[in-house]
Amino acid sequence: MSRFKYPALLFATILGLAVLRIAGAEEARPASEVVIDVDSQQLRVVKQGQEVAKFPVSTSKFGLGDDFRSYKTPVGQLQICEKMGDKLPEGAVMKHGLFTGEIVLPNAPGRDTIVTRMIRLRGLEPQNKHALTRGIFIHGTPEEKRLGQPVSWGCIRMRSKDVVELCKQVEVGTRVVICSTGHPTKKLPEQIGDWVSNWWS
């Protein structure tokens, strides 16, 4: 009988560790994911494979890419590494992540600045490895009437009220996918849930 005691104990230990590893992976998975569709100029918040929010955005007027000084929007898998502007009023002008003291109204003539919130992105793939150094953010813009069109200088622009809501729904570490059916390296699947599940496979 002793001959079977230790193999059984070893098997139970291995099984227990496997269960703990799976449970830990589930706990580490962020509550939300973000999918930015360049073609439709929309940002979607996804939870457990289901879309829970959708907002209009603006990506770069220079197209897609990650080269320095290209002013293009990078594609692929990225990650939120910092959130700035918590509790600032809508329209608060931000420079280098700090409130300048000025507040700009939506669609104020001649104003193209960063307002309200800044969500900094870090690239997770070779095709977007410069995103952090280039200063690629999701941020508020006063040019709200131009949302839905690719008019930015590389960042992802949102309405002030929308970027406030987004900040409430995502955390540092949340995965962000920027994709386009016209881009050779990333294609948007028919089902958002399929895309999100593939991140973790």
N, CA, C and O of each residue as an XYZ file, in Angstrom:
804
protein
N       0.823     -1.209      0.000
C       0.000      0.000      0.000
C       0.853      1.254      0.000
O       0.501      2.255     -0.622
N       2.005      1.194      0.717
C       2.864      2.372      0.772
C       3.410      2.724     -0.601
O       3.771      3.868     -0.877
N       3.460      1.670     -1.484
C       3.979      1.899     -2.840
C       3.117      2.901     -3.603
O       3.634      3.600     -4.474
N       1.822      2.993     -3.308
C       0.905      3.877     -4.017
C       0.647      5.184     -3.288
O       0.047      6.106     -3.841
N       1.096      5.259     -2.062
C       0.796      6.450     -1.254
C       1.446      7.697     -1.826
O       0.776      8.716     -2.001
N       2.720      7.638     -2.114
C       3.442      8.832     -2.547
C       3.107      9.251     -3.971
O       2.992     10.451     -4.223
N       2.942      8.322     -4.926
C       2.476      8.753     -6.249
C       1.124      9.435     -6.193
O       0.887     10.403     -6.916
N       0.223      8.936     -5.333
C      -1.094      9.565     -5.196
C      -0.957     10.969     -4.635
O      -1.632     11.898     -5.079
N      -0.072     11.114     -3.647
C       0.149     12.430     -3.054
C       0.744     13.392     -4.073
O       0.370     14.564     -4.125
N       1.681     12.888     -4.890
C       2.302     13.711     -5.922
C       1.266     14.171     -6.944
O       1.251     15.336     -7.340
N       0.393     13.243     -7.370
C      -0.652     13.583     -8.340
C      -1.595     14.637     -7.776
O      -1.970     15.578     -8.475
N      -1.980     14.481     -6.506
C      -2.884     15.448     -5.864
C      -2.244     16.826     -5.786
O      -2.914     17.842     -5.970
N      -0.933     16.853     -5.510
C      -0.221     18.136     -5.420
C      -0.175     18.830     -6.771
O      -0.413     20.033     -6.871
N       0.137     18.048     -7.827
C       0.202     18.608     -9.182
C      -1.163     19.132     -9.600
O      -1.272     20.221    -10.163
N      -2.205     18.352     -9.323
C      -3.567     18.763     -9.670
C      -3.944     20.044     -8.939
O      -4.543     20.947     -9.523
N      -3.593     20.119     -7.663
C      -3.900     21.313     -6.877
C      -3.198     22.546     -7.411
O      -3.795     23.621     -7.474
N      -1.934     22.403     -7.797
C      -1.184     23.527     -8.351
C      -1.777     23.977     -9.672
O      -1.813     25.175     -9.957
N      -2.243     23.036    -10.485
C      -2.850     23.386    -11.768
C      -4.125     24.186    -11.559
O      -4.378     25.161    -12.267
N      -4.932     23.770    -10.579
C      -6.170     24.496    -10.277
C      -5.863     25.898     -9.782
O      -6.520     26.859    -10.183
N      -4.868     26.020     -8.912
C      -4.479     27.337     -8.399
C      -3.967     28.224     -9.516
O      -4.235     29.425     -9.529
N      -3.223     27.636    -10.466
C      -2.690     28.421    -11.584
C      -3.814     28.965    -12.455
O      -3.782     30.124    -12.870
N      -4.816     28.118    -12.734
C      -5.957     28.549    -13.537
C      -6.737     29.638    -12.813
O      -7.125     30.637    -13.418
N      -6.968     29.445    -11.513
C      -7.705     30.446    -10.729
C      -6.954     31.759    -10.689
O      -7.552     32.830    -10.789
N      -5.609     31.672    -10.539
C      -4.812     32.892    -10.510
C      -4.865     33.639    -11.818
O      -4.903     34.869    -11.835
N      -4.867     32.896    -12.931
C      -4.941     33.524    -14.249
C      -6.261     34.245    -14.429
O      -6.307     35.328    -15.012
N      -7.348     33.644    -13.926
C      -8.653     34.288    -14.045
C      -8.707     35.564    -13.212
O      -9.263     36.574    -13.641
N      -8.116     35.506    -12.005
C      -8.121     36.680    -11.143
C      -7.285     37.798    -11.727
O      -7.607     38.972    -11.547
N      -6.190     37.443    -12.442
C      -5.299     38.456    -12.992
C      -5.888     39.123    -14.226
O      -5.468     40.217    -14.603
N      -6.852     38.476    -14.852
C      -7.448     39.042    -16.062
C      -8.209     40.311    -15.711
O      -9.049     40.288    -14.812
N      -7.935     41.429    -16.402
C      -8.622     42.688    -16.074
C     -10.112     42.589    -16.310
O     -10.576     41.817    -17.149
N     -10.864     43.393    -15.549
C     -12.328     43.355    -15.634
C     -12.823     43.861    -16.982
O     -13.874     43.433    -17.459
N     -12.072     44.768    -17.596
C     -12.500     45.366    -18.859
C     -11.383     45.293    -19.890
O     -10.204     45.238    -19.540
N     -11.762     45.293    -21.150
C     -10.840     45.454    -22.259
C     -11.382     46.545    -23.170
O     -12.579     46.832    -23.171
N     -10.492     47.144    -23.939
C     -10.881     48.232    -24.833
C     -10.509     47.855    -26.261
O      -9.390     47.415    -26.523
N     -11.450     48.029    -27.181
C     -11.204     47.775    -28.597
C     -11.478     49.067    -29.365
O     -12.580     49.610    -29.295
N     -10.480     49.557    -30.095
C     -10.614     50.777    -30.899
C     -10.597     50.378    -32.366
O      -9.593     49.885    -32.879
N     -11.725     50.599    -33.033
C     -11.883     50.258    -34.441
C     -11.621     51.512    -35.281
O     -12.430     52.440    -35.304
N     -10.494     51.521    -35.959
C     -10.104     52.687    -36.754
C     -11.084     52.922    -37.900
O     -11.370     54.070    -38.241
N     -11.598     51.856    -38.493
C     -12.495     51.991    -39.647
C     -13.780     52.735    -39.293
O     -14.228     53.602    -40.043
N     -14.364     52.396    -38.160
C     -15.619     53.044    -37.750
C     -15.375     54.231    -36.831
O     -16.311     54.948    -36.479
N     -14.103     54.445    -36.437
C     -13.757     55.513    -35.498
C     -14.604     55.403    -34.226
O     -15.251     56.356    -33.793
N     -14.569     54.200    -33.651
C     -15.313     53.948    -32.424
C     -14.452     53.187    -31.424
O     -13.613     52.364    -31.791
N     -14.683     53.483    -30.163
C     -14.026     52.786    -29.057
C     -15.081     51.991    -28.311
O     -16.130     52.526    -27.953
N     -14.806     50.711    -28.076
C     -15.735     49.844    -27.359
C     -15.102     49.356    -26.067
O     -13.925     48.994    -26.041
N     -15.879     49.346    -25.008
C     -15.464     48.737    -23.744
C     -16.120     47.369    -23.667
O     -17.334     47.242    -23.824
N     -15.308     46.348    -23.423
C     -15.784     44.966    -23.419
C     -15.545     44.353    -22.048
O     -14.453     44.460    -21.489
N     -16.576     43.709    -21.512
C     -16.454     42.984    -20.254
C     -16.967     41.567    -20.455
O     -18.102     41.357    -20.883
N     -16.109     40.593    -20.137
C     -16.466     39.178    -20.280
C     -16.994     38.865    -21.679
O     -17.938     38.093    -21.846
N     -16.361     39.484    -22.680
C     -16.713     39.212    -24.063
C     -17.923     39.961    -24.572
O     -18.314     39.779    -25.725
N     -18.534     40.808    -23.736
C     -19.728     41.543    -24.126
C     -19.454     43.049    -24.154
O     -18.832     43.593    -23.241
N     -19.925     43.712    -25.208
C     -19.770     45.156    -25.306
C     -20.681     45.846    -24.298
O     -21.886     45.596    -24.271
N     -20.105     46.713    -23.470
C     -20.896     47.417    -22.458
C     -20.949     48.924    -22.697
O     -21.771     49.615    -22.096
N     -20.088     49.434    -23.562
C     -20.101     50.866    -23.865
C     -19.439     51.097    -25.210
O     -18.566     50.333    -25.623
N     -19.860     52.165    -25.899
C     -19.294     52.507    -27.201
C     -19.247     54.021    -27.334
O     -20.220     54.704    -27.018
N     -18.115     54.549    -27.803
C     -17.928     55.990    -27.916
C     -17.290     56.334    -29.270
O     -16.486     55.559    -29.787
N     -17.641     57.481    -29.839
C     -16.940     57.941    -31.042
C     -15.557     58.464    -30.677
O     -15.370     59.044    -29.607
N     -14.596     58.261    -31.560
C     -13.231     58.733    -31.324
C     -12.664     59.323    -32.609
O     -13.294     59.292    -33.665
N     -11.462     59.858    -32.485
C     -10.676     60.270    -33.655
C      -9.277     59.697    -33.517
O      -8.621     59.875    -32.491
N      -8.825     59.009    -34.558
C      -7.441     58.546    -34.619
C      -6.668     59.463    -35.571
O      -7.186     60.500    -35.986
N      -5.455     59.094    -35.913
C      -4.569     59.996    -36.646
C      -5.003     60.281    -38.083
O      -5.467     59.397    -38.803
N      -4.840     61.526    -38.470
C      -5.080     61.928    -39.860
C      -3.931     61.496    -40.771
O      -4.025     61.609    -41.993
N      -2.848     61.002    -40.170
C      -1.688     60.553    -40.950
C      -1.691     59.037    -41.166
O      -0.774     58.496    -41.783
N      -2.710     58.360    -40.665
C      -2.813     56.926    -40.871
C      -2.304     56.113    -39.696
O      -2.269     56.591    -38.562
N      -1.907     54.876    -39.979
C      -1.523     53.919    -38.949
C      -0.039     53.600    -39.031
O       0.520     53.446    -40.117
N       0.588     53.504    -37.866
C       2.008     53.182    -37.822
C       2.603     53.552    -36.485
O       1.913     54.053    -35.597
N       3.907     53.296    -36.348
C       4.565     53.506    -35.054
C       5.920     54.193    -35.183
O       6.677     54.248    -34.213
N       6.233     54.713    -36.353
C       7.531     55.374    -36.530
C       7.582     56.687    -35.765
O       6.574     57.382    -35.637
N       8.753     57.018    -35.261
C       8.940     58.288    -34.581
C       8.696     59.453    -35.547
O       9.082     59.406    -36.715
N       8.050     60.488    -35.029
C       7.723     61.706    -35.770
C       6.798     61.446    -36.964
O       6.700     62.275    -37.870
N       6.123     60.296    -36.959
C       5.181     59.999    -38.040
C       3.796     60.555    -37.737
O       3.005     60.786    -38.651
N       3.499     60.774    -36.451
C       2.187     61.236    -35.983
C       1.071     60.262    -36.369
O      -0.085     60.658    -36.517
N       1.429     58.995    -36.529
C       0.444     57.970    -36.862
C      -0.047     57.266    -35.593
O       0.620     57.290    -34.559
N      -1.209     56.646    -35.689
C      -1.756     55.861    -34.582
C      -1.254     54.423    -34.700
O      -1.422     53.797    -35.746
N      -0.638     53.889    -33.638
C      -0.166     52.506    -33.703
C      -1.327     51.519    -33.625
O      -2.390     51.839    -33.093
N      -1.117     50.317    -34.160
C      -2.136     49.274    -34.107
C      -1.627     48.084    -33.301
O      -0.438     47.981    -32.999
N      -2.546     47.193    -32.961
C      -2.196     45.986    -32.242
C      -2.576     46.045    -30.782
O      -3.424     46.840    -30.375
N      -1.934     45.188    -29.993
C      -2.240     45.100    -28.569
C      -1.357     46.065    -27.776
O      -0.133     46.074    -27.898
N      -2.030     46.871    -26.963
C      -1.356     47.800    -26.082
C      -1.941     47.637    -24.675
O      -2.809     46.796    -24.441
N      -1.453     48.452    -23.759
C      -1.896     48.344    -22.371
C      -1.920     49.717    -21.728
O      -1.037     50.539    -21.973
N      -2.924     49.965    -20.909
C      -2.979     51.218    -20.158
C      -1.921     51.174    -19.065
O      -1.922     50.268    -18.231
N      -1.023     52.146    -19.066
C       0.037     52.155    -18.057
C      -0.071     53.330    -17.087
O       0.641     53.370    -16.084
N      -0.957     54.289    -17.379
C      -1.125     55.436    -16.471
C      -2.418     56.168    -16.810
O      -2.796     56.279    -17.976
N      -3.088     56.665    -15.778
C      -4.267     57.507    -15.954
C      -4.003     58.835    -15.239
O      -3.566     58.860    -14.089
N      -4.275     59.931    -15.939
C      -3.995     61.252    -15.387
C      -5.226     62.155    -15.476
O      -6.027     62.039    -16.404
N      -5.365     63.043    -14.513
C      -6.446     64.017    -14.529
C      -7.632     63.657    -13.670
O      -8.682     64.291    -13.769
N      -7.485     62.645    -12.824
C      -8.602     62.227    -11.978
C      -9.165     63.416    -11.199
O      -8.429     64.166    -10.557
N     -10.485     63.568    -11.271
C     -11.241     64.607    -10.561
C     -11.115     66.004    -11.163
O     -11.678     66.959    -10.627
N     -10.384     66.137    -12.272
C     -10.360     67.437    -12.933
C     -11.718     67.696    -13.594
O     -12.388     66.747    -14.002
N     -12.137     68.967    -13.709
C     -13.403     69.261    -14.390
C     -13.295     69.009    -15.890
O     -12.202     69.040    -16.456
N     -14.426     68.762    -16.522
C     -14.441     68.589    -17.969
C     -13.938     69.855    -18.656
O     -14.327     70.966    -18.296
N     -13.076     69.676    -19.639
C     -12.503     70.810    -20.356
C     -11.227     71.348    -19.758
O     -10.648     72.298    -20.284
N     -10.771     70.746    -18.648
C      -9.527     71.201    -18.023
C      -8.351     70.936    -18.966
O      -8.132     69.802    -19.394
N      -7.606     71.978    -19.282
C      -6.473     71.845    -20.205
C      -5.299     71.195    -19.466
O      -4.945     71.598    -18.358
N      -4.701     70.175    -20.108
C      -3.584     69.451    -19.510
C      -2.345     69.565    -20.395
O      -2.419     69.444    -21.617
N      -1.221     69.797    -19.755
C       0.059     69.863    -20.447
C       1.060     69.045    -19.653
O       1.250     69.276    -18.459
N       1.701     68.087    -20.314
C       2.617     67.150    -19.645
C       1.919     66.447    -18.486
O       2.548     66.138    -17.474
N       0.625     66.196    -18.632
C      -0.132     65.471    -17.622
C      -0.616     66.310    -16.460
O      -1.214     65.784    -15.522
N      -0.363     67.624    -16.510
C      -0.735     68.492    -15.405
C      -1.772     69.529    -15.842
O      -1.765     69.979    -16.988
N      -2.648     69.896    -14.935
C      -3.682     70.896    -15.180
C      -3.047     72.282    -15.258
O      -2.337     72.696    -14.342
N      -3.303     72.994    -16.347
C      -2.713     74.331    -16.514
C      -3.511     75.412    -15.796
O      -3.034     76.537    -15.648
N      -4.721     75.082    -15.349
C      -5.588     76.076    -14.722
C      -6.645     76.620    -15.662
O      -7.563     77.319    -15.234
N      -6.518     76.298    -16.955
C      -7.472     76.782    -17.950
C      -8.529     75.725    -18.234
O      -8.236     74.529    -18.234
N      -9.756     76.168    -18.475
C     -10.838     75.275    -18.875
C     -11.381     75.745    -20.217
O     -11.704     76.919    -20.399
N     -11.474     74.798    -21.160
C     -11.920     75.116    -22.514
C     -13.280     74.452    -22.754
O     -13.468     73.279    -22.429
N     -14.206     75.191    -23.312
C     -15.526     74.662    -23.619
C     -15.472     73.791    -24.872
O     -14.602     73.986    -25.721
N     -16.400     72.824    -25.000
C     -16.448     72.001    -26.210
C     -16.575     72.861    -27.468
O     -17.363     73.806    -27.516
N     -15.784     72.515    -28.479
C     -15.809     73.182    -29.780
C     -15.453     74.661    -29.723
O     -15.891     75.442    -30.568
N     -14.658     75.047    -28.726
C     -14.164     76.424    -28.665
C     -13.342     76.701    -29.914
O     -12.448     75.918    -30.237
N     -13.610     77.777    -30.620
C     -12.925     78.047    -31.890
C     -11.409     78.194    -31.713
O     -10.933     78.868    -30.800
N     -10.680     77.552    -32.603
C      -9.233     77.693    -32.611
C      -8.497     76.948    -31.513
O      -7.301     77.170    -31.321
N      -9.180     76.069    -30.787
C      -8.518     75.354    -29.694
C      -8.398     73.872    -30.027
O      -9.397     73.191    -30.259
N      -7.171     73.389    -30.047
C      -6.882     71.979    -30.293
C      -5.871     71.550    -29.250
O      -4.668     71.540    -29.507
N      -6.357     71.196    -28.077
C      -5.481     70.872    -26.960
C      -5.973     69.617    -26.253
O      -7.060     69.119    -26.545
N      -5.184     69.116    -25.342
C      -5.578     67.949    -24.553
C      -6.351     68.425    -23.335
O      -5.905     69.318    -22.615
N      -7.513     67.824    -23.110
C      -8.345     68.243    -21.980
C      -8.880     67.038    -21.202
O      -8.970     65.925    -21.719
N      -9.229     67.302    -19.950
C     -10.052     66.456    -19.078
C      -9.334     65.237    -18.485
O      -9.183     65.145    -17.266
N      -8.896     64.310    -19.327
C      -8.200     63.100    -18.865
C      -7.166     62.683    -19.902
O      -7.303     62.955    -21.095
N      -6.109     62.002    -19.403
C      -5.092     61.418    -20.270
C      -4.862     59.972    -19.834
O      -4.555     59.711    -18.671
N      -5.012     59.037    -20.771
C      -4.793     57.623    -20.507
C      -3.606     57.185    -21.355
O      -3.704     57.099    -22.579
N      -2.506     56.915    -20.708
C      -1.265     56.619    -21.427
C      -1.200     55.152    -21.831
O      -1.582     54.269    -21.063
N      -0.710     54.900    -23.051
C      -0.651     53.549    -23.593
C       0.788     53.070    -23.790
O       1.671     53.824    -24.199
N       0.982     51.801    -23.486
C       2.272     51.141    -23.714
C       2.059     50.021    -24.735
O       1.140     49.217    -24.583
N       2.884     49.962    -25.757
C       2.775     48.911    -26.755
C       3.260     47.578    -26.219
O       4.204     47.522    -25.430
N       2.609     46.502    -26.649
C       2.970     45.153    -26.211
C       3.528     44.299    -27.347
O       3.857     43.130    -27.147
N       3.632     44.885    -28.538
C       4.076     44.127    -29.703
C       5.148     44.914    -30.455
O       5.247     46.130    -30.287
N       5.951     44.244    -31.281
C       6.965     44.962    -32.065
C       6.377     46.072    -32.928
O       7.023     47.101    -33.128
N       5.162     45.884    -33.444
C       4.569     46.876    -34.333
C       4.099     48.141    -33.609
O       3.737     49.121    -34.260
N       4.100     48.134    -32.261
C       3.712     49.342    -31.516
C       4.655     49.621    -30.345
O       4.271     50.269    -29.371
N       5.881     49.132    -30.446
C       6.824     49.215    -29.334
C       7.223     50.644    -28.969
O       7.744     50.874    -27.878
N       6.986     51.615    -29.871
C       7.378     52.999    -29.584
C       6.236     53.835    -28.984
O       6.412     55.022    -28.711
N       5.080     53.220    -28.782
C       3.898     53.984    -28.356
C       4.142     54.777    -27.074
O       3.752     55.941    -26.983
N       4.775     54.166    -26.095
C       5.018     54.847    -24.818
C       5.958     56.032    -24.996
O       5.685     57.129    -24.509
N       7.060     55.805    -25.695
C       8.043     56.873    -25.911
C       7.467     57.989    -26.772
O       7.776     59.161    -26.559
N       6.634     57.631    -27.742
C       6.021     58.625    -28.627
C       4.946     59.449    -27.919
O       4.558     60.509    -28.411
N       4.464     58.978    -26.778
C       3.423     59.699    -26.063
C       2.048     59.498    -26.668
O       1.337     60.463    -26.947
N       1.675     58.242    -26.870
C       0.354     57.930    -27.406
C      -0.634     57.793    -26.248
O      -0.442     56.981    -25.343
N      -1.686     58.597    -26.294
C      -2.689     58.629    -25.227
C      -4.091     58.461    -25.803
O      -4.321     58.691    -26.991
N      -5.017     58.059    -24.949
C      -6.446     58.301    -25.154
C      -6.742     59.535    -24.308
O      -6.463     59.539    -23.109
N      -7.300     60.577    -24.910
C      -7.496     61.815    -24.139
C      -8.705     62.593    -24.637
O      -9.225     62.345    -25.725
N      -9.133     63.533    -23.817
C     -10.240     64.402    -24.196
C      -9.798     65.467    -25.178
O      -8.637     65.876    -25.186
N     -10.735     65.919    -26.011
C     -10.462     66.988    -26.972
C     -11.592     68.005    -26.947
O     -12.747     67.631    -26.748
N     -11.283     69.289    -27.145
C     -12.364     70.263    -27.289
C     -13.008     70.211    -28.677
O     -14.101     70.744    -28.866
N     -12.346     69.577    -29.646
C     -12.873     69.515    -31.013
C     -13.870     68.354    -31.155
O     -13.680     67.442    -31.959
N     -14.914     68.421    -30.367
C     -15.855     67.301    -30.316
C     -16.643     67.122    -31.608
O     -17.032     66.003    -31.940
N     -16.883     68.195    -32.333
C     -17.658     68.079    -33.572
C     -16.901     67.338    -34.662
O     -17.499     66.951    -35.666
N     -15.602     67.130    -34.491
C     -14.797     66.421    -35.487
C     -14.597     64.943    -35.140
O     -13.963     64.209    -35.897
N     -15.136     64.507    -33.997
C     -15.025     63.103    -33.630
C     -15.760     62.243    -34.661
O     -16.752     62.664    -35.255
N     -15.251     61.042    -34.854
C     -15.789     60.190    -35.902
C     -14.996     60.295    -37.185
O     -15.270     59.591    -38.157
N     -13.998     61.189    -37.185
C     -13.117     61.374    -38.340
C     -11.662     61.212    -37.872
O     -11.354     61.563    -36.733
N     -10.775     60.701    -38.702
C      -9.358     60.605    -38.334
C      -8.670     61.957    -38.467
O      -8.191     62.304    -39.547
N      -8.616     62.717    -37.390
C      -8.076     64.081    -37.445
C      -6.993     64.349    -36.393
O      -6.511     65.476    -36.285
N      -6.605     63.327    -35.616
C      -5.654     63.568    -34.534
C      -4.210     63.555    -35.042
O      -3.946     63.358    -36.228
N      -3.289     63.773    -34.100
C      -1.858     63.749    -34.404
C      -1.214     62.468    -33.870
O      -0.034     62.450    -33.522
N      -2.011     61.401    -33.811
C      -1.495     60.105    -33.369
C      -2.255     59.507    -32.205
O      -2.405     58.288    -32.118
N      -2.737     60.359    -31.304
C      -3.476     59.881    -30.142
C      -4.918     59.529    -30.513
O      -5.352     59.739    -31.646
N      -5.642     58.996    -29.544
C      -7.062     58.693    -29.708
C      -7.844     59.736    -28.919
O      -7.724     59.817    -27.696
N      -8.645     60.533    -29.622
C      -9.391     61.626    -29.003
C     -10.814     61.196    -28.666
O     -11.424     60.389    -29.367
N     -11.328     61.762    -27.564
C     -12.694     61.487    -27.130
C     -13.367     62.754    -26.612
O     -12.699     63.738    -26.292
N     -14.706     62.718    -26.533
C     -15.431     63.780    -25.848
C     -15.040     63.778    -24.387
O     -14.698     62.736    -23.827
N     -15.092     64.959    -23.763
C     -14.715     65.052    -22.352
C     -15.559     64.137    -21.479
O     -15.023     63.409    -20.644
N     -16.868     64.167    -21.665
C     -17.728     63.343    -20.806
C     -17.489     61.856    -21.055
O     -17.641     61.040    -20.146
N     -17.116     61.504    -22.282
C     -16.861     60.098    -22.607
C     -15.550     59.609    -22.003
O     -15.486     58.487    -21.500
N     -14.511     60.427    -22.045
C     -13.227     59.984    -21.494
C     -13.292     59.914    -19.970
O     -12.582     59.114    -19.360
N     -14.134     60.740    -19.348
C     -14.366     60.627    -17.904
C     -15.003     59.281    -17.592
O     -14.590     58.590    -16.660
N     -16.009     58.914    -18.375
C     -16.684     57.632    -18.172
C     -15.736     56.471    -18.427
O     -15.751     55.487    -17.688
N     -14.908     56.575    -19.470
C     -13.954     55.517    -19.775
C     -12.989     55.304    -18.615
O     -12.686     54.167    -18.254
N     -12.513     56.386    -18.040
C     -11.573     56.286    -16.914
C     -12.186     55.545    -15.732
O     -11.473     54.883    -14.977
N     -13.480     55.650    -15.570
C     -14.156     54.944    -14.485
C     -14.226     53.442    -14.750
O     -14.297     52.648    -13.812
N     -14.208     53.054    -16.008
C     -14.429     51.657    -16.374
C     -13.153     50.860    -16.582
O     -13.197     49.631    -16.638
N     -12.014     51.540    -16.697
C     -10.761     50.835    -16.953
C      -9.746     51.132    -15.859
O      -9.845     52.129    -15.144
N      -8.778     50.247    -15.749
C      -7.720     50.383    -14.754
C      -6.360     50.328    -15.427
O      -6.246     49.935    -16.588
N      -5.334     50.724    -14.696
C      -3.971     50.518    -15.175
C      -3.767     49.014    -15.366
O      -4.076     48.227    -14.471
N      -3.261     48.623    -16.502
C      -3.102     47.211    -16.828
C      -4.132     46.701    -17.818
O      -3.964     45.620    -18.381
N      -5.208     47.469    -18.042
C      -6.243     47.061    -18.992
C      -5.666     46.961    -20.400
O      -4.919     47.839    -20.832
N      -6.010     45.897    -21.113
C      -5.558     45.718    -22.481
C      -6.365     46.608    -23.433
O      -7.568     46.804    -23.261
N      -5.676     47.132    -24.427
C      -6.293     47.955    -25.469
C      -5.865     47.390    -26.816
O      -4.677     47.166    -27.048
N      -6.829     47.158    -27.708
C      -6.504     46.726    -29.068
C      -6.948     47.809    -30.035
O      -8.103     48.233    -30.017
N      -6.033     48.253    -30.876
C      -6.343     49.201    -31.944
C      -6.236     48.440    -33.254
O      -5.184     47.882    -33.564
N      -7.314     48.411    -34.026
C      -7.326     47.550    -35.199
C      -8.070     48.196    -36.363
O      -8.861     49.124    -36.191
N      -7.786     47.670    -37.553
C      -8.414     48.140    -38.779
C      -8.460     46.996    -39.772
O      -7.470     46.283    -39.936
N      -9.597     46.805    -40.441
C      -9.682     45.758    -41.449
C      -8.808     46.081    -42.652
O      -8.479     45.190    -43.436
N      -8.430     47.347    -42.807
C      -7.575     47.744    -43.916
C      -6.104     47.608    -43.621
O      -5.276     47.802    -44.511
N      -5.752     47.273    -42.370
C      -4.349     47.155    -42.004
C      -3.906     45.707    -42.167
O      -4.609     44.798    -41.724
N      -2.760     45.474    -42.793
C      -2.353     44.097    -43.109
C      -2.065     43.225    -41.902
O      -2.131     42.001    -42.013
N      -1.743     43.815    -40.737
C      -1.352     42.988    -39.597
C      -2.461     42.777    -38.590
O      -2.320     41.937    -37.702
N      -3.568     43.514    -38.693
C      -4.649     43.351    -37.737
C      -5.979     43.445    -38.458
O      -6.220     44.374    -39.228
N      -6.830     42.484    -38.202
C      -8.167     42.514    -38.783
C      -9.204     42.420    -37.672
O      -9.036     41.644    -36.732
N     -10.254     43.189    -37.771
C     -11.294     43.191    -36.759
C     -12.232     42.012    -36.994
O     -12.797     41.897    -38.081
N     -12.415     41.134    -36.009
C     -13.304     39.999    -36.185
C     -14.755     40.425    -36.166
O     -15.089     41.536    -35.755
N     -15.614     39.525    -36.616
C     -17.035     39.840    -36.643
C     -17.596     39.957    -35.236
O     -18.495     40.762    -34.993
N     -17.079     39.167    -34.312
C     -17.586     39.191    -32.950
C     -16.515     39.746    -32.023
O     -15.398     39.231    -31.972
N     -16.866     40.808    -31.284
C     -15.921     41.398    -30.336
C     -15.457     40.365    -29.324
O     -14.281     40.332    -28.961
N     -16.370     39.524    -28.870
C     -16.015     38.515    -27.881
C     -14.953     37.560    -28.383
O     -14.092     37.134    -27.612
N     -14.998     37.208    -29.689
C     -13.985     36.334    -30.260
C     -12.618     36.975    -30.199
O     -11.623     36.322    -29.886
N     -12.581     38.272    -30.504
C     -11.311     39.002    -30.478
C     -10.724     39.010    -29.071
O      -9.543     38.719    -28.882
N     -11.555     39.346    -28.087
C     -11.062     39.441    -26.712
C     -10.586     38.091    -26.207
O      -9.547     38.005    -25.553
N     -11.343     37.025    -26.507
C     -10.945     35.699    -26.041
C      -9.623     35.271    -26.654
O      -8.869     34.527    -26.027
N      -9.324     35.726    -27.869
C      -8.069     35.356    -28.526
C      -6.857     35.994    -27.860
O      -5.745     35.484    -27.996
N      -7.049     37.101    -27.141
C      -5.908     37.729    -26.464
C      -5.301     36.781    -25.466
O      -4.086     36.765    -25.265
N      -6.168     35.972    -24.824
C      -5.721     35.191    -23.680
C      -5.491     33.717    -24.031
O      -5.199     32.898    -23.160
N      -5.626     33.400    -25.311
C      -5.438     32.003    -25.717
C      -3.967     31.682    -25.905
O      -3.621     30.551    -26.246
